[in-house]
């Protein structure tokens, strides 16, 4: 892997606008007709969300992440893909660098909905 250049500097105010929270992946569903997408049902403590993630080509068994906690961006505008609405984004490590992505996870269990940052 070649390490990418650092992106341009942003202010702390811009960073404060991004809401990253811990959620537990409770269910994983196939998205019919999609080559990459799966639908995750994620528990954020006080609510659940449906989040679509491109995991099919990255993992031989996307179901292996069921029950795991991970980081999610939760304040993106909902986005419709393949007829389903995604209410956030899985925050993973490696995809942008062309390596097999791994989940960004807390080092120990924390309550669902806990904020990062």
DRENTORKOL-3810 file (N, C-alpha, C; in nm, 4 decimals):
REM DRENTORKOL-3810
@n.u->0.0846; n.v->-0.1178; n.w->0.0000; ca.u->0.0000; ca.v->0.0000; ca.w->0.0000; c.u->0.0889; c.v->0.1237; c.w->0.0000
@n.u->0.0510; n.v->0.2206; n.w->-0.0819; ca.u->0.1148; ca.v->0.3515; ca.w->-0.0780; c.u->0.0297; c.v->0.4414; c.w->0.0100
@n.u->0.0922; n.v->0.5028; n.w->0.1074; ca.u->0.0188; ca.v->0.5893; ca.w->0.1983; c.u->-0.0247; c.v->0.7140; c.w->0.1228
@n.u->-0.1529; n.v->0.7458; n.w->0.1298; ca.u->-0.2084; ca.v->0.8621; ca.w->0.0612; c.u->-0.1659; c.v->0.9904; c.w->0.1300
@n.u->-0.1626; n.v->1.0966; n.w->0.0537; ca.u->-0.1323; ca.v->1.2287; ca.w->0.1094; c.u->-0.2435; c.v->1.2686; c.w->0.2060
@n.u->-0.2073; n.v->1.3472; n.w->0.3044; ca.u->-0.3049; ca.v->1.3977; ca.w->0.4006; c.u->-0.3946; c.v->1.4979; c.w->0.3290
@n.u->-0.5240; n.v->1.4884; n.w->0.3538; ca.u->-0.6211; ca.v->1.5803; ca.w->0.2929; c.u->-0.5991; c.v->1.7212; c.w->0.3471
@n.u->-0.6532; n.v->1.8228; n.w->0.2751; ca.u->-0.6383; ca.v->1.9610; ca.w->0.3224; c.u->-0.6960; c.v->1.9796; c.w->0.4631
@n.u->-0.6372; n.v->2.0723; n.w->0.5365; ca.u->-0.6796; ca.v->2.1010; ca.w->0.6736; c.u->-0.8231; c.v->2.1522; c.w->0.6767
@n.u->-0.8942; n.v->2.1132; n.w->0.7816; ca.u->-1.0292; ca.v->2.1638; ca.w->0.8064; c.u->-1.0313; c.v->2.2244; c.w->0.9464
@n.u->-1.1321; n.v->2.3041; n.w->0.9739; ca.u->-1.1438; ca.v->2.3637; ca.w->1.1067; c.u->-1.2097; c.v->2.2645; c.w->1.2026
@n.u->-1.1907; n.v->2.2891; n.w->1.3287; ca.u->-1.2552; ca.v->2.2063; ca.w->1.4310; c.u->-1.4068; c.v->2.2169; c.w->1.4194
@n.u->-1.4578; n.v->2.3302; n.w->1.3736; ca.u->-1.6028; ca.v->2.3474; ca.w->1.3564; c.u->-1.6575; c.v->2.2492; c.w->1.2532
@n.u->-1.5831; n.v->2.2279; n.w->1.1449; ca.u->-1.6269; ca.v->2.1334; ca.w->1.0415; c.u->-1.6269; c.v->1.9920; c.w->1.1001
@n.u->-1.5229; n.v->1.9560; n.w->1.1711; ca.u->-1.5152; ca.v->1.8239; ca.w->1.2327; c.u->-1.6290; c.v->1.8010; c.w->1.3311
@n.u->-1.6648; n.v->1.9041; n.w->1.4048; ca.u->-1.7743; ca.v->1.8943; ca.w->1.5021; c.u->-1.9082; c.v->1.8635; c.w->1.4362
@n.u->-1.9224; n.v->1.8905; n.w->1.3065; ca.u->-2.0482; ca.v->1.8671; ca.w->1.2360; c.u->-2.0696; c.v->1.7191; c.w->1.2047
@n.u->-1.9642; n.v->1.6396; n.w->1.2064; ca.u->-1.9750; ca.v->1.4975; ca.w->1.1731; c.u->-2.0098; c.v->1.4202; c.w->1.3002
@n.u->-2.1215; n.v->1.3483; n.w->1.2967; ca.u->-2.1695; ca.v->1.2727; ca.w->1.4128; c.u->-2.1377; c.v->1.1246; c.w->1.3907
@n.u->-2.0355; n.v->1.0762; n.w->1.4606; ca.u->-1.9929; ca.v->0.9367; ca.w->1.4503; c.u->-2.0291; c.v->0.8678; c.w->1.5813
@n.u->-2.1046; n.v->0.7578; n.w->1.5691; ca.u->-2.1516; ca.v->0.6870; ca.w->1.6887; c.u->-2.1282; c.v->0.5371; c.w->1.6777
@n.u->-2.1235; n.v->0.4746; n.w->1.7935; ca.u->-2.1123; ca.v->0.3294; ca.w->1.8006; c.u->-2.2506; c.v->0.2689; c.w->1.7888
@n.u->-2.2607; n.v->0.1650; n.w->1.7077; ca.u->-2.3848; ca.v->0.0899; ca.w->1.6956; c.u->-2.3535; c.v->-0.0582; c.w->1.6859
@n.u->-2.4475; n.v->-0.1411; n.w->1.7273; ca.u->-2.4327; ca.v->-0.2857; ca.w->1.7164; c.u->-2.5077; c.v->-0.3336; c.w->1.5933
@n.u->-2.4384; n.v->-0.4093; n.w->1.5086; ca.u->-2.4982; ca.v->-0.4650; ca.w->1.3876; c.u->-2.5820; c.v->-0.5852; c.w->1.4299
@n.u->-2.7139; n.v->-0.5705; n.w->1.4252; ca.u->-2.8027; ca.v->-0.6757; ca.w->1.4744; c.u->-2.8477; c.v->-0.7723; c.w->1.3662
@n.u->-2.8639; n.v->-0.7237; n.w->1.2436; ca.u->-2.9072; ca.v->-0.8103; ca.w->1.1339; c.u->-2.8405; c.v->-0.7654; c.w->1.0051
@n.u->-2.8222; n.v->-0.8616; n.w->0.9149; ca.u->-2.7638; ca.v->-0.8337; ca.w->0.7844; c.u->-2.8503; c.v->-0.9021; c.w->0.6802
@n.u->-2.8933; n.v->-0.8231; n.w->0.5811; ca.u->-2.9796; ca.v->-0.8752; ca.w->0.4756; c.u->-2.9131; c.v->-0.8535; c.w->0.3401
@n.u->-2.9340; n.v->-0.9475; n.w->0.2510; ca.u->-2.8899; ca.v->-0.9322; ca.w->0.1134; c.u->-2.9776; c.v->-0.8264; c.w->0.0458
@n.u->-2.9189; n.v->-0.7478; n.w->-0.0426; ca.u->-2.9953; ca.v->-0.6535; ca.w->-0.1233; c.u->-3.0095; c.v->-0.7170; c.w->-0.2610
@n.u->-3.1294; n.v->-0.7646; n.w->-0.2954; ca.u->-3.1490; ca.v->-0.8336; ca.w->-0.4225; c.u->-3.1031; c.v->-0.7497; c.w->-0.5419
@n.u->-3.0284; n.v->-0.8132; n.w->-0.6317; ca.u->-2.9822; ca.v->-0.7480; ca.w->-0.7529; c.u->-2.8590; c.v->-0.6612; c.w->-0.7350
@n.u->-2.8109; n.v->-0.6469; n.w->-0.6140; ca.u->-2.6929; ca.v->-0.5641; ca.w->-0.5886; c.u->-2.5671; c.v->-0.6508; c.w->-0.5859
@n.u->-2.4634; n.v->-0.6055; n.w->-0.6539; ca.u->-2.3363; ca.v->-0.6777; ca.w->-0.6560; c.u->-2.2554; c.v->-0.6553; c.w->-0.5289
@n.u->-2.2761; n.v->-0.5424; n.w->-0.4643; ca.u->-2.1935; ca.v->-0.5074; ca.w->-0.3490; c.u->-2.2706; c.v->-0.4853; c.w->-0.2198
@n.u->-2.3944; n.v->-0.4383; n.w->-0.2299; ca.u->-2.4656; ca.v->-0.3900; ca.w->-0.1114; c.u->-2.5280; c.v->-0.4987; c.w->-0.0251
@n.u->-2.5186; n.v->-0.4760; n.w->0.1054; ca.u->-2.5985; ca.v->-0.5487; ca.w->0.2039; c.u->-2.6680; c.v->-0.4429; c.w->0.2894
@n.u->-2.7777; n.v->-0.4825; n.w->0.3514; ca.u->-2.8512; ca.v->-0.3936; ca.w->0.4406; c.u->-2.8224; c.v->-0.4350; c.w->0.5842
@n.u->-2.7762; n.v->-0.3398; n.w->0.6636; ca.u->-2.7475; ca.v->-0.3636; ca.w->0.8047; c.u->-2.8593; c.v->-0.3011; c.w->0.8879
@n.u->-2.9091; n.v->-0.3730; n.w->0.9863; ca.u->-2.9978; ca.v->-0.3159; ca.w->1.0873; c.u->-2.9097; c.v->-0.2913; c.w->1.2086
@n.u->-2.8970; n.v->-0.1645; n.w->1.2462; ca.u->-2.8007; ca.v->-0.1247; ca.w->1.3484; c.u->-2.8730; c.v->-0.0628; c.w->1.4670
@n.u->-2.8374; n.v->-0.1077; n.w->1.5876; ca.u->-2.8946; ca.v->-0.0570; ca.w->1.7114; c.u->-2.8059; c.v->0.0549; c.w->1.7652
@n.u->-2.8650; n.v->0.1739; n.w->1.7830; ca.u->-2.7932; ca.v->0.2878; ca.w->1.8399; c.u->-2.8437; c.v->0.3215; c.w->1.9802
@n.u->-2.8965; n.v->0.2228; n.w->2.0493; ca.u->-2.9415; ca.v->0.2424; ca.w->2.1868; c.u->-3.0837; c.v->0.2916; c.w->2.1956
@n.u->-3.1080; n.v->0.4143; n.w->2.1537; ca.u->-3.2426; ca.v->0.4701; ca.w->2.1609; c.u->-3.3214; c.v->0.4512; c.w->2.0317
@n.u->-3.2575; n.v->0.3994; n.w->1.9275; ca.u->-3.3253; ca.v->0.3744; ca.w->1.8006; c.u->-3.2431; c.v->0.2806; c.w->1.7139
@n.u->-3.3088; n.v->0.2274; n.w->1.6102; ca.u->-3.2405; ca.v->0.1438; ca.w->1.5111; c.u->-3.2422; c.v->0.2156; c.w->1.3779
@n.u->-3.1433; n.v->0.1828; n.w->1.2944; ca.u->-3.1374; ca.v->0.2392; ca.w->1.1600; c.u->-3.1042; c.v->0.1299; c.w->1.0601
@n.u->-3.1452; n.v->0.1560; n.w->0.9369; ca.u->-3.1085; ca.v->0.0718; ca.w->0.8243; c.u->-2.9943; c.v->0.1421; c.w->0.7524
@n.u->-2.8814; n.v->0.0726; n.w->0.7393; ca.u->-2.7643; ca.v->0.1306; ca.w->0.6736; c.u->-2.7158; c.v->0.0334; c.w->0.5673
@n.u->-2.7023; n.v->0.0837; n.w->0.4452; ca.u->-2.6527; ca.v->0.0018; ca.w->0.3350; c.u->-2.5016; c.v->0.0155; c.w->0.3276
@n.u->-2.4352; n.v->-0.0966; n.w->0.3069; ca.u->-2.2891; ca.v->-0.0964; ca.w->0.2996; c.u->-2.2430; c.v->-0.1916; c.w->0.1900
@n.u->-2.1382; n.v->-0.1547; n.w->0.1193; ca.u->-2.0849; ca.v->-0.2359; ca.w->0.0102; c.u->-1.9898; c.v->-0.3416; c.w->0.0612
@n.u->-2.0432; n.v->-0.4472; n.w->0.1193; ca.u->-1.9599; ca.v->-0.5505; ca.w->0.1821; c.u->-1.9500; c.v->-0.6804; c.w->0.1038
@n.u->-2.0341; n.v->-0.7016; n.w->0.0046; ca.u->-2.0384; ca.v->-0.8318; ca.w->-0.0627; c.u->-1.9068; c.v->-0.8701; c.w->-0.1292
@n.u->-1.8381; n.v->-0.7751; n.w->-0.1912; ca.u->-1.7136; ca.v->-0.8072; ca.w->-0.2588; c.u->-1.5938; c.v->-0.8026; c.w->-0.1649
@n.u->-1.6115; n.v->-0.7442; n.w->-0.0481; ca.u->-1.5027; ca.v->-0.7312; ca.w->0.0484; c.u->-1.4920; c.v->-0.8512; c.w->0.1419
@n.u->-1.6022; n.v->-0.9208; n.w->0.1604; ca.u->-1.6065; ca.v->-1.0312; ca.w->0.2566; c.u->-1.6759; c.v->-1.1509; c.w->0.1940
@n.u->-1.6199; n.v->-1.2682; n.w->0.2156; ca.u->-1.6846; ca.v->-1.3881; ca.w->0.1635; c.u->-1.8132; c.v->-1.4171; c.w->0.2399
@n.u->-1.8197; n.v->-1.3730; n.w->0.3645; ca.u->-1.9385; ca.v->-1.3933; ca.w->0.4468; c.u->-1.9693; c.v->-1.2647; c.w->0.5236
@n.u->-2.0475; n.v->-1.1722; n.w->0.4639; ca.u->-2.0798; ca.v->-1.0490; ca.w->0.5349; c.u->-2.1480; c.v->-1.0735; c.w->0.6704
@n.u->-2.2126; n.v->-1.1891; n.w->0.6864; ca.u->-2.2790; ca.v->-1.2210; ca.w->0.8117; c.u->-2.1854; c.v->-1.2328; c.w->0.9303
@n.u->-2.0541; n.v->-1.2433; n.w->0.9043; ca.u->-1.9571; ca.v->-1.2581; ca.w->1.0128; c.u->-1.9499; c.v->-1.1349; c.w->1.1035
@n.u->-2.0049; n.v->-1.0216; n.w->1.0590; ca.u->-1.9990; ca.v->-0.9016; ca.w->1.1434; c.u->-2.1250; c.v->-0.8831; c.w->1.2285
@n.u->-2.2197; n.v->-0.9759; n.w->1.2152; ca.u->-2.3413; ca.v->-0.9679; ca.w->1.2966; c.u->-2.3036; c.v->-0.9740; c.w->1.4445
@n.u->-2.3621; n.v->-0.8850; n.w->1.5227; ca.u->-2.3368; ca.v->-0.8809; ca.w->1.6665; c.u->-2.2186; c.v->-0.7946; c.w->1.7056
@n.u->-2.1451; n.v->-0.7427; n.w->1.6087; ca.u->-2.0274; ca.v->-0.6598; ca.w->1.6384; c.u->-2.0663; c.v->-0.5131; c.w->1.6492
@n.u->-1.9935; n.v->-0.4434; n.w->1.7340; ca.u->-2.0072; ca.v->-0.2991; ca.w->1.7405; c.u->-1.9134; c.v->-0.2380; c.w->1.6371
@n.u->-1.9535; n.v->-0.1254; n.w->1.5807; ca.u->-1.8712; ca.v->-0.0538; ca.w->1.4839; c.u->-1.9077; c.v->0.0939; c.w->1.4902
@n.u->-1.8275; n.v->0.1749; n.w->1.4213; ca.u->-1.8538; ca.v->0.3175; ca.w->1.4123; c.u->-1.9330; c.v->0.3479; c.w->1.2861
@n.u->-2.0280; n.v->0.4411; n.w->1.2978; ca.u->-2.1136; ca.v->0.4813; ca.w->1.1873; c.u->-2.1269; c.v->0.6324; c.w->1.1863
@n.u->-2.1302; n.v->0.6914; n.w->1.0673; ca.u->-2.1654; ca.v->0.8321; ca.w->1.0518; c.u->-2.3175; c.v->0.8354; c.w->1.0473
@n.u->-2.3800; n.v->0.9067; n.w->1.1413; ca.u->-2.5260; ca.v->0.9005; ca.w->1.1531; c.u->-2.5985; c.v->1.0272; c.w->1.1096
@n.u->-2.5248; n.v->1.1315; n.w->1.0718; ca.u->-2.5952; ca.v->1.2538; ca.w->1.0342; c.u->-2.5806; c.v->1.2888; c.w->0.8856
@n.u->-2.5660; n.v->1.1871; n.w->0.8020; ca.u->-2.5716; ca.v->1.2081; ca.w->0.6578; c.u->-2.7175; c.v->1.2132; c.w->0.6141
@n.u->-2.7448; n.v->1.2833; n.w->0.5062; ca.u->-2.8798; ca.v->1.2813; ca.w->0.4500; c.u->-2.9138; c.v->1.1383; c.w->0.4102
@n.u->-3.0360; n.v->1.0907; n.w->0.4374; ca.u->-3.0739; ca.v->0.9566; ca.w->0.3915; c.u->-3.0558; c.v->0.9465; c.w->0.2400
@n.u->-3.0142; n.v->0.8287; n.w->0.1953; ca.u->-2.9862; ca.v->0.8070; ca.w->0.0531; c.u->-3.0552; c.v->0.6794; c.w->0.0068
@n.u->-3.1280; n.v->0.6895; n.w->-0.1030; ca.u->-3.1981; ca.v->0.5738; ca.w->-0.1571; c.u->-3.1075; c.v->0.5010; c.w->-0.2564
@n.u->-3.0925; n.v->0.3703; n.w->-0.2351; ca.u->-3.0126; ca.v->0.2853; ca.w->-0.3239; c.u->-3.0863; c.v->0.1539; c.w->-0.3409
@n.u->-3.1000; n.v->0.1093; n.w->-0.4640; ca.u->-3.1664; ca.v->-0.0183; ca.w->-0.4938; c.u->-3.3036; c.v->-0.0287; c.w->-0.4275
@n.u->-3.3724; n.v->0.0832; n.w->-0.4181; ca.u->-3.5069; ca.v->0.0843; ca.w->-0.3625; c.u->-3.5124; c.v->0.0884; c.w->-0.2105
@n.u->-3.3971; n.v->0.0902; n.w->-0.1448; ca.u->-3.3909; ca.v->0.0952; ca.w->0.0015; c.u->-3.3256; c.v->0.2257; c.w->0.0453
@n.u->-3.3608; n.v->0.2719; n.w->0.1640; ca.u->-3.3035; ca.v->0.3955; ca.w->0.2159; c.u->-3.1941; c.v->0.3628; c.w->0.3160
@n.u->-3.0779; n.v->0.4255; n.w->0.2957; ca.u->-2.9671; ca.v->0.4129; ca.w->0.3902; c.u->-2.9677; c.v->0.5356; c.w->0.4797
@n.u->-2.9654; n.v->0.5119; n.w->0.6117; ca.u->-2.9754; ca.v->0.6201; ca.w->0.7098; c.u->-2.8432; c.v->0.6457; c.w->0.7810
@n.u->-2.7340; n.v->0.6304; n.w->0.7088; ca.u->-2.6022; ca.v->0.6539; ca.w->0.7664; c.u->-2.4971; c.v->0.5835; c.w->0.6839
@n.u->-2.3750; n.v->0.5793; n.w->0.7378; ca.u->-2.2643; ca.v->0.5165; ca.w->0.6666; c.u->-2.1752; c.v->0.4400; c.w->0.7641
@n.u->-2.1436; n.v->0.3176; n.w->0.7277; ca.u->-2.0475; ca.v->0.2395; ca.w->0.8043; c.u->-1.9114; c.v->0.3064; c.w->0.7914
@n.u->-1.8453; n.v->0.3288; n.w->0.9020; ca.u->-1.7131; ca.v->0.3931; ca.w->0.9046; c.u->-1.6116; c.v->0.2804; c.w->0.9110
@n.u->-1.5470; n.v->0.2517; n.w->0.7968; ca.u->-1.4506; ca.v->0.1414; ca.w->0.7967; c.u->-1.3104; c.v->0.1922; c.w->0.7679
@n.u->-1.2141; n.v->0.1019; n.w->0.7752; ca.u->-1.0736; ca.v->0.1359; ca.w->0.7583; c.u->-1.0177; c.v->0.0560; c.w->0.6414
@n.u->-0.9558; n.v->0.1242; n.w->0.5461; ca.u->-0.8862; ca.v->0.0561; ca.w->0.4381; c.u->-0.9461; c.v->0.0676; c.w->0.3010
@n.u->-1.0774; n.v->0.0869; n.w->0.2905; ca.u->-1.1435; ca.v->0.0884; ca.w->0.1598; c.u->-1.0809; c.v->0.1923; c.w->0.0669
@n.u->-1.0630; n.v->0.3146; n.w->0.1151; ca.u->-1.0101; ca.v->0.4235; ca.w->0.0320; c.u->-0.8676; c.v->0.3952; c.w->-0.0152
@n.u->-0.7983; n.v->0.3068; n.w->0.0535; ca.u->-0.6600; ca.v->0.2743; ca.w->0.0175; c.u->-0.6482; c.v->0.1458; c.w->-0.0633
@n.u->-0.7611; n.v->0.0876; n.w->-0.0991; ca.u->-0.7594; ca.v->-0.0307; ca.w->-0.1839; c.u->-0.7187; c.v->-0.1582; c.w->-0.1142
@n.u->-0.7268; n.v->-0.1603; n.w->0.0186; ca.u->-0.6978; ca.v->-0.2841; ca.w->0.0914; c.u->-0.8293; c.v->-0.3376; c.w->0.1480
@n.u->-0.8300; n.v->-0.4645; n.w->0.1861; ca.u->-0.9517; ca.v->-0.5242; ca.w->0.2410; c.u->-0.9946; c.v->-0.4459; c.w->0.3647
@n.u->-1.1112; n.v->-0.3826; n.w->0.3576; ca.u->-1.1561; ca.v->-0.3008; ca.w->0.4696; c.u->-1.1847; c.v->-0.3830; c.w->0.5953
@n.u->-1.1632; n.v->-0.3192; n.w->0.7074; ca.u->-1.1970; ca.v->-0.3755; ca.w->0.8380; c.u->-1.2852; c.v->-0.2743; c.w->0.9100
@n.u->-1.3625; n.v->-0.3220; n.w->1.0056; ca.u->-1.4493; ca.v->-0.2334; ca.w->1.0828; c.u->-1.3673; c.v->-0.1452; c.w->1.1754
@n.u->-1.4114; n.v->-0.0217; n.w->1.1909; ca.u->-1.3569; ca.v->0.0662; ca.w->1.2940; c.u->-1.4403; c.v->0.0378; c.w->1.4186
@n.u->-1.3766; n.v->-0.0163; n.w->1.5221; ca.u->-1.4498; ca.v->-0.0647; ca.w->1.6392; c.u->-1.3919; c.v->-0.0082; c.w->1.7680
@n.u->-1.4747; n.v->0.0045; n.w->1.8722; ca.u->-1.4203; ca.v->0.0436; ca.w->2.0029; c.u->-1.3340; c.v->-0.0696; c.w->2.0588
@n.u->-1.2322; n.v->-0.0367; n.w->2.1351; ca.u->-1.1428; ca.v->-0.1399; ca.w->2.1896; c.u->-1.2090; c.v->-0.2262; c.w->2.2953
@n.u->-1.3163; n.v->-0.1753; n.w->2.3545; ca.u->-1.3956; ca.v->-0.2509; ca.w->2.4522; c.u->-1.5418; c.v->-0.2133; c.w->2.4293
@n.u->-1.6356; n.v->-0.3004; n.w->2.4673; ca.u->-1.7770; ca.v->-0.2679; ca.w->2.4486; c.u->-1.8147; c.v->-0.1377; c.w->2.5191
@n.u->-1.8953; n.v->-0.0578; n.w->2.4517; ca.u->-1.9501; ca.v->0.0659; ca.w->2.5082; c.u->-2.0994; c.v->0.0677; c.w->2.4759
@n.u->-2.1771; n.v->0.1500; n.w->2.5440; ca.u->-2.3204; ca.v->0.1564; ca.w->2.5141; c.u->-2.3449; c.v->0.1988; c.w->2.3697
@n.u->-2.4420; n.v->0.1349; n.w->2.3038; ca.u->-2.4788; ca.v->0.1763; ca.w->2.1697; c.u->-2.5234; c.v->0.3217; c.w->2.1719
@n.u->-2.4820; n.v->0.3967; n.w->2.0704; ca.u->-2.5133; ca.v->0.5390; ca.w->2.0626; c.u->-2.4021; c.v->0.6278; c.w->2.1155
@n.u->-2.2983; n.v->0.5679; n.w->2.1759; ca.u->-2.1857; ca.v->0.6464; ca.w->2.2259; c.u->-2.1196; c.v->0.7206; c.w->2.1109
@n.u->-2.0901; n.v->0.8492; n.w->2.1311; ca.u->-2.0315; ca.v->0.9321; ca.w->2.0271; c.u->-1.8797; c.v->0.9187; c.w->2.0243
@n.u->-1.8236; n.v->0.9242; n.w->1.9038; ca.u->-1.6780; ca.v->0.9273; ca.w->1.8876; c.u->-1.6343; c.v->1.0728; c.w->1.8782
@n.u->-1.5136; n.v->1.0979; n.w->1.9221; ca.u->-1.4590; ca.v->1.2337; ca.w->1.9069; c.u->-1.4395; c.v->1.3070; c.w->2.0331
END
